[in-house]
Every structure is written in C-alpha cells, then in structure tokens.
Amino acid sequence: MKYFVVLFLVLFNYNVVGQIKVDNVGDGWVEKVNQAITLIKKVDSEKYDKLIEVCNHVTFWNGKFSTTEDDHTIMISQTDIMNGSINNVAAVLVHESRHLYFRKLGIKMNEIDEETMAYIYELDFLIKIPGVEKYLIDNAKRGIVNPK
C-alpha cells in the first residue's frame, strides 16, 4: 500500500514525456509542454534528441523570460506558457535546450554570444514549422541581431 501512495504522489506532481518530467501546476500547462515536445519531435528529430539528451525536468516560474535553472532543468515563464502558442513553448524548449547543451559540453562564452547562438538554433527550428507565427520568427531574428 505504501508503494501505491508513493507512486500516486510522484504521478500527481509530475508528468513524464519520454525522459522529461514536467511539473504539474494545473491550468493545462503540462499538456501544452507535452504538445510542444511532440511538435519538436515531429518537426526536427535532431533538436528533439538534443532536448531529451540535456533536459530531464521542465518547471514554471513567474519571471519575465524563460531560462534554465541548473544543468538539466528548463524553467518556462508564466508569460511564455500563457501566450497560448504551442509553437512558442516549443521554441522556448529548443532555445533553452541549447543553453543546457553548451553547459553540458563545458562551452563557455560571453552571454551575448551564447544568446545569439541559442536564437540561431531557435530560428532554425521555427522555420521548419508549417504556418509558424510571424512574431516568433521576428523575435528570433531580433534576438540574433540584438541579443538580450
């Protein structure tokens, strides 16, 4: 019985897509992440493979932008998840996975160069999505020219 309780608590607090645990905070956010991961796998299997190689946890926070928390966690901002676009969530996962990949390989570069490289990687993904929203392409291009 105690194993059932532990299993229930684990499944209640996380949703697992492949190897990635997604924190269940309600409001359908886990489903949006699941859909984004599925989209990445469908559109660009290489970026999907890199994502699952470097990320084992997705969580959420109230910050203004999405980021990484440690060597294996992507933190999606409330703004990004509530945007409503699965393509946007997928772009966030792809972008942030690039940061995790650099960290995994021990590649150190200045923040502007790293952001530029992550936006290039994101743009390469976005242009493969049929009917992708123009503002996502424009945002990635802005990030390449003027990284935050």
HUZI-V399057 format. One record per pair of residues at least 6 apart in sequence whose C-alpha atoms are under 8 Angstrom apart, sorted by sequence separation. I is the first residue (numbers start at 0). J is the second residue. D is the distance in whole Angstrom. If there is no record, write none. Layout:
# HUZI-V399057
[[I:J:D] [I:J:D]]
This chain:
# HUZI-V399057
[[14:20:6] [15:21:6] [23:29:6] [40:46:8] [67:73:4] [68:74:6] [101:107:7] [125:131:7] [13:20:6] [14:21:5] [22:29:7] [39:46:7] [40:47:5] [66:73:6] [67:74:5] [13:21:5] [14:22:6] [21:29:6] [39:47:6] [40:48:8] [65:73:8] [66:74:5] [79:87:7] [80:88:6] [13:22:5] [14:23:6] [65:74:6] [66:75:7] [79:88:7] [12:22:6] [13:23:5] [65:75:5] [66:76:8] [125:135:8] [126:136:7] [12:23:5] [21:32:8] [36:47:7] [64:75:7] [65:76:5] [125:136:7] [11:23:7] [12:24:8] [64:76:5] [79:91:8] [63:76:6] [75:88:8] [58:72:7] [60:74:6] [62:76:6] [63:77:8] [64:78:7] [65:79:7] [122:136:6] [14:29:7] [56:71:6] [57:72:6] [58:73:6] [59:74:5] [60:75:6] [61:76:6] [62:77:7] [63:78:7] [64:79:7] [98:113:7] [54:70:8] [55:71:6] [56:72:5] [57:73:5] [58:74:5] [59:75:5] [60:76:5] [61:77:5] [62:78:8] [75:91:7] [16:33:7] [53:70:8] [54:71:5] [55:72:6] [56:73:6] [57:74:6] [58:75:6] [59:76:6] [60:77:6] [61:78:8] [122:139:6] [53:71:6] [54:72:6] [57:75:7] [59:77:7] [121:139:7] [122:140:7] [54:73:7] [73:92:7] [98:117:7] [16:36:8] [97:117:6] [119:139:7] [118:139:5] [119:140:8] [73:95:6] [95:117:7] [118:140:7] [73:96:7] [94:117:5] [97:120:7] [94:118:6] [118:142:6] [119:143:6] [118:143:6] [65:91:7] [94:120:7] [93:120:7] [94:121:5] [115:142:6] [116:143:8] [67:95:6] [71:99:7] [93:121:6] [114:142:7] [115:143:5] [66:95:6] [70:99:6] [114:143:8] [115:144:8] [65:95:8] [91:121:8] [67:98:8] [90:121:6] [93:124:8] [115:146:6] [19:51:7] [67:99:7] [70:102:7] [114:146:6] [18:51:6] [70:103:7] [114:147:7] [17:51:8] [22:56:8] [90:124:7] [19:54:7] [20:55:6] [21:56:6] [22:57:6] [90:125:7] [111:146:6] [19:55:4] [20:56:5] [21:57:5] [22:58:5] [111:147:7] [18:55:6] [19:56:5] [20:57:6] [21:58:6] [22:59:8] [19:57:7] [86:125:8] [50:92:7] [54:96:7] [50:93:7] [53:96:7] [54:99:7] [86:131:7] [50:96:5] [53:99:6] [86:132:8] [46:93:7] [49:96:7] [53:100:6] [38:86:8] [87:135:7] [31:80:8] [35:85:5] [39:89:6] [53:103:7] [34:85:7] [35:86:7] [38:89:7] [49:100:8] [28:80:7] [32:85:8] [35:88:6] [36:89:6] [31:85:6] [35:89:5] [39:93:8] [32:88:7] [36:92:8] [31:88:7] [32:89:8] [46:124:8] [43:124:7] [42:124:8] [43:127:8] [42:127:6] [42:128:6]]
